[in-house]
Amino acid sequence: MRDSTTDHSLLEVRNIDLAYGVWGFNLPFLKRVIKPVVHDVSLSINIGETVALVGESGSGKTTIARAIAGMISPIRGQIILNGKEIATTVERRTKETKRQIQFVFQNPDASLNPRRKVAYSIGRPLELFFGLSGAEKTRRVEESLLAVGLNIDFANRFPTQLSGGERQRVAIARALAAQPKLMLCDEIVSALDVSVQANTLDLLKDLQEKNGIAYLFIAHNLAVVRWLADRVGVLYLGRLLEIGSAEEVFSPPSHPYTEMLLRSVPEPDANRNLSISISDNSEPIRRIEGLGDLCPFLPRCPYGLGHSCEKAMPEWLEISPRHGIRCHLSRDQLKELGSPNRQ
């Protein structure tokens, strides 16, 4: 991957391969097989920066976030925090590493105990990472609630007494209580109403400005990503196909897959072509199935170059120092194919 790092780099993911073990029926036995889901992905996140990952369901976005959180161990590759390689499983990580990386889930119920009051959920990281108890813990719980725009009275409520937006704010407060350097935000606004989404995104921006927190932000909503992210990575079938500043990724030239995603976003212009010619019945190429290490988007790409695309996985094409695309098409070809309506 050609994602560049700087002296302000907080986290680096270097050439990671990720896989899940699944049970497969293979006569006459039922056996556990390895299913690769992410291949050779590298990216960096700088201090106080928001890096977004976009792509269709199954592209590997959440799997990468889970690997960074230590919930799944890479088959290959390194995860580096503050210039030092860290353990790949959360059980082997130091308390300080766990504190610095916090996960906010799409469903806040994943981190909130329905049988415990909000004060308990927010207080747990305060106990674990700072050894707080009593009045000092109560004070810090109240500070965390106020920081996410909730009244201190919420400390005595149960999650079931809260709206979806309020529960998500409590989940953010719980992560914030650990004073993290990096928050992994997995589709955290996708289930919220539009107005609640906007308020939550404003909150994330405000917390970032006040605390210098970096975000890995996973989302399907490209409008949200464009507004919030500093840089954007585009994933397809576990491959990173494009990465760059949000401004550049959302303007031509783009990878054909990125172009497809952007053209699928409805706009009020009735004359705009919202579709791209894609073969829906073609099976995705997977390098593990004896088809070689090829571009995974080849079966769906309307601009394939034939032999060149079928020959090998493309190298990174540098569009600018902050923007790279993994495609056999040239920069000029990609720019010519890009939609003029996106500029």
N, C-alpha and C positions, 0 to 999 in steps of 0.2 A: 504494500500500500504506500502511496506517496504522501500521506498525511504528514505535514511538517510539524515539528515540535519547536518550542521556544524556551527561553530561560524561565518563563512563567508557567511552564507545564506543571500541572497538578497530578494528572493521571495519564499513563500511556498503556495502551493495549497493543502488544506486538505479536503479529502473525499467529493469532489464536485459531485453533480448530476446536469446535465444540460438537458433542454428540450426546444422544440419549440412548439408554438401553431400553429396548422394547421387546415384548414377547411376541414372537412370530410362529405361526403354525407351519411346520415343515415336516411333512409326513416322513416317518411315523412318529415324530417327536415334536413336542412344544418346547422351543428353546429361545433363549434370550439373544437378541441380535442387536448390533450397534447401528444406530441410525444417525449419520452425520447431518448436522443442521447448519453449521457455520464453518466456513473454510477460509483460512488465511486472511483474517480481518485485522487491520491495524488502525488505530485512531488515537488521538490525544485530546485531552480536555485541559484547558488552561485555567488558572486561578480566576474565579469570578466570571467564567464564560458559560454560555449555554450552547451545548452541542445537541442537535436533534437528530434522531434516526427515523427515517420514513421508509415505507414500503408496504406491500400487501401483507395480509395475514400469512404467517408461516415463513416470512423472510428472515427471521432470526433476531429481530429487534429485542424482544423480551429476553431471549436466551443470552444475548450479550450482556444485558443489564444484570441478569442473574449470575453470570460468571464474574462480573466485576464485584458483585455483592458477596461472592464466595459460596453461592448456593449450588453451583455446578462447576466442576473442575475441568479446565481445558485438557484436551488430549495433547495439544502442543501449544507452545507460545508462552508469553510472559505478561503479567500484570504488574505495573510499576507505579508506585505512589510516592510522591515527593522524592523522586530519583532513586528509590530503592525497591527492588522486587519484593512483592508480598506473597504470602501463602495463598494458594488457589482455593482453599476451602476455609469456610468461616470458622470451623472448629480449631484450626491451626493458626488463626490470625491473633495478633496481640489485641488487647483491649483498646489500645489507642487507634489501631487500624480500623477496628469495628466502629469506633466512635466517629471517625472521620468520613466514613461512607455509610449513608443512611438510605433506605429504600422506602418510597411512598408508592403504594399499590393502587391499581385502578379501582379496586373495591376496598374502601377503607376498613370494612369489617375484617379484612385479613390481618390488620394490626391492632384492632380494638376488641377487647373482651366484652361481649354483650352482657356478662354477669357482673362486670366491674364498672364503677363510675369513671368518668373522664379523668379525674384526678389520679386514679391508679395508673391508667394507661400512659399518661404524660410523665408520671413520677417514676416509672420503671427505669428509663434511661438515666434519670438523675441519680437514682440509687446505684445502678450498675457502673456508670462511668465516673461519677463524682463522689459517690459515697454519701449522698445527702439524705437527711431524714428530718422529721419534725417540722418546725416552723420555717427553716430555710428551704426545705423541699417544697413546702406549700407556697412560699413566696415565688420560687422559680416556676412552679406550675402556673401560677397566676400570670407571671410575666410572659410565659409562652402563649397562653390564651390571648392575652392582650395583643401580642405581636402578630397574631393571625386574625385579629379583628373580632374576637369573641369576648363577651363579658365574663368576669371571673366566676359568676354564678354557674357557668357551664361545668365547672369542676365537679359539681355535685349531681350532675345528670348522668343518665345511662345512655349509651349509644342509640338505643331504640327510641329515645325521646328527641332525637335530633333529625333534622332534614339531611338529605344526601350531601348538600353543600357544606352544612355544618360538620357532618362526620368527616368529610375530606379535610376541612380546616383543622379539626382535632388531630387527624393523622399527620398533617403537616406540622402541627405544634409538637407532636410526639417526636418526630424526626428532628425538629429544630431544637428541642430540649437538649439533645446530645451535642449541640454546637458543631455540626458537621462541616467539612470542607466541600463535600460533594453529596448532592442528593440525586438519587436515581428515580425519575418520575415516569412511571409506566402508565400511559393513557389516563392520567389522573383527572382530566376534565371531560373525557369522552362520554361519561354517563350523566353529565350535568346539563341543566337547561342553559340556553345560550347566555342569558344574563348572568347566571351563576358562574358559567365558564369565564366570562369577561372579568368578573370580580376576583376569581381565583387566580387568573393570569396576572392581573394587576398586583395581587398579593405577592406572587412569586417574584415579580420584578422588584417590588419594594423590598422584600427580604434580601434579594441579591445585592441591591444597592447598599443596604444597611450593614450586611454581614459578610459580603464578599463570597457568598456561596456559589459554587459551580453546579450546573445542572446537566445531567444527561436526560434529555426529554424525548420520550417516545410517543408518537402520535400518528393518527391517520389524517387528521384535519390539517391540510396544507396551509390554510389561511392562518391558523393558530401558529404553526411552525414559522411561517414567514414573519409574523409579528414578534415572536418571542426569541427565536434562535439567532445566535451569532454565526454559527456554522451548521451545515446540514450534510448528513451522510445518507446516501440512497442505497438500500439493500434489496437484493433480489435473490431468492433461494440461497440465502446464507453467504452471498458474495457482496462485497462493497463495490458498487459500480461507479459511484460518483461521490466526491466530497469537495466542499468548498464553502466560501462565505455564503450566507443566505442570499445576499444580493446577486451573486454570480450564478448560483444554482437555479434561481428562479428567473434567470434571463438566458436567452440563447448565447452560446451553444449549450446543449444538454445531451446527456446520454439518451438514446431512444426510449429507454424505460422511464427515465425522468420525464421526458417529453410526453409519454403516454399518461403518466400520473397527472401532470399539469393540465393536459387537455381534457381530462375527465372532470375537472373542477368546473361546475356551472358558473356562467357569468351572464349578466343581463343583456349582453349583446346577442340578439337573435340571429345575426348573420354568422356568428362564430361557429366553426366546425368543432364539435365537442367529442368527436370520436377519431380513432386512428385505426387503420386497417390492421387487425390482429387476427391471427389464426387461433380460435378458441379451442379447437380440438387437438392441438398438438401437445404432446407430452413434454414437460420440461426436461432438459438434459441435466443429468446428474453425473458428476465425475466418477462416482463410486459404482456405476452400473456398466462399466466396461466401454463407455463412450468417450473416454479421454477427458483431459482437463480443458474443456471448451467453455466459451461464453454461455452462461446459463440462460441468457435471454434469447439465444439464437432461434429457437423454435417459434417464438412470438414476434420476433423483430421484422418489421416490414421493410427494413433497409439493408438486409444482410448482403454481404459481399461474396456469397458463395464460398469458394475454396478458402479464401483468407479467414473467414469466420469459422469454418469447419476444421481448420488446421490446428488452432491453438487458442488458449486464453489470451486475450489482448493485454498488452502492457499498458501502464498508465500513460495517458496523454496529458501533458501539462498545458492547461489553457492559460493559467496565470500562476504566480507563486502561491496563491491561496485556493486554486481551483484545479482539480484533476478529474479526468474521465477515463474509464477503462473500456475502450472501444477501438475496433479496427478502422472505423471511419476517421478521416482527418478532421482537424479543427474547422476548416472551411466547409467540408461536407456537412458536418453537424450543424454549423451555423446556418447553412442554406436550408436545411431540413426543418429548423426550428420555427415555431409559430411566431409570426410577427406581432400577434396580439398579446404576447407575454412581455414585451419590452416596456 
